[in-house]
Amino acid sequence: MAGSNKPGTDINDGHIGLAVTVIALIAIAIAAGPLTTLIVAGCFTTWFVLALIVIYIRGGRGGEALGRAYVATFWWGDYISP
């Protein structure tokens, strides 16, 4: 549900966002080819790395920083889940 504050929902929403991203990348690979797929995947990777850098600079460390960057990259899965 969008906007819910239940514990653990952020990471679950991230999983949904990642799954949709993988499915979309497969569809892009079939329709447009490997170069376009690499460009789109590179955009998501760049966003994840930038989020990780910002979280690290702000004091996040280890697994917490990775989890927060993951959620920052794929948070939009919240809008897809029922």
C-alpha positions as CSV (number, residue, x, y, z in Angstrom):
1,M,0.0,0.0,0.0
2,A,1.4,3.4,-0.9
3,G,2.5,5.4,2.1
4,S,2.3,2.7,4.7
5,N,4.8,2.9,7.5
6,K,4.8,-0.8,8.5
7,P,8.3,-2.2,9.3
8,G,9.9,-4.0,6.4
9,T,7.6,-2.6,3.7
10,D,10.3,-0.4,2.3
11,I,12.6,-3.3,1.5
12,N,9.7,-5.4,0.2
13,D,8.7,-2.5,-2.1
14,G,12.3,-2.4,-3.3
15,H,12.1,-6.1,-4.2
16,I,9.0,-5.4,-6.3
17,G,10.7,-2.5,-8.0
18,L,13.8,-4.6,-8.7
19,A,11.6,-7.4,-10.2
20,V,9.8,-5.0,-12.4
21,T,13.1,-3.5,-13.5
22,V,14.5,-6.9,-14.4
23,I,11.3,-7.8,-16.4
24,A,11.5,-4.4,-18.2
25,L,15.2,-5.0,-19.0
26,I,14.4,-8.3,-20.5
27,A,11.6,-6.7,-22.6
28,I,14.0,-4.0,-23.7
29,A,16.6,-6.6,-24.6
30,I,14.1,-8.4,-26.8
31,A,12.7,-5.3,-28.4
32,A,15.6,-2.9,-28.7
33,G,18.8,-5.0,-28.4
34,P,21.7,-5.2,-26.0
35,L,23.1,-1.7,-26.3
36,T,19.8,-0.1,-25.2
37,T,19.5,-2.6,-22.4
38,L,23.0,-1.8,-21.1
39,I,22.3,2.0,-21.2
40,V,19.1,1.5,-19.1
41,A,20.8,-0.9,-16.7
42,G,23.7,1.6,-16.4
43,C,21.3,4.3,-15.4
44,F,19.9,2.2,-12.6
45,T,23.4,1.2,-11.5
46,T,24.6,4.8,-11.6
47,W,21.5,5.9,-9.5
48,F,22.3,3.1,-6.9
49,V,26.0,4.1,-6.7
50,L,25.2,7.8,-6.3
51,A,22.6,6.9,-3.6
52,L,25.2,4.8,-1.8
53,I,27.8,7.6,-1.9
54,V,25.3,10.1,-0.5
55,I,24.3,7.7,2.2
56,Y,27.9,6.9,3.1
57,I,28.8,10.6,3.2
58,R,25.8,11.2,5.6
59,G,27.1,8.5,8.0
60,G,25.4,5.3,6.8
61,R,27.7,2.3,6.9
62,G,27.7,-1.4,5.9
63,G,24.5,-3.3,5.3
64,E,22.4,-0.3,6.4
65,A,23.9,1.9,3.7
66,L,23.4,-0.9,1.1
67,G,19.8,-1.4,2.2
68,R,19.0,2.3,2.1
69,A,20.6,2.8,-1.3
70,Y,18.6,-0.3,-2.6
71,V,15.3,1.3,-1.3
72,A,16.3,4.7,-2.7
73,T,16.8,3.1,-6.2
74,F,13.7,0.8,-6.3
75,W,11.3,2.5,-3.9
76,W,8.8,3.0,-6.6
77,G,7.7,-0.6,-6.3
78,D,5.4,0.7,-3.6
79,Y,3.2,2.1,-6.3
80,I,2.9,-1.3,-8.0
81,S,2.2,-3.5,-5.0
82,P,-1.5,-4.0,-3.9
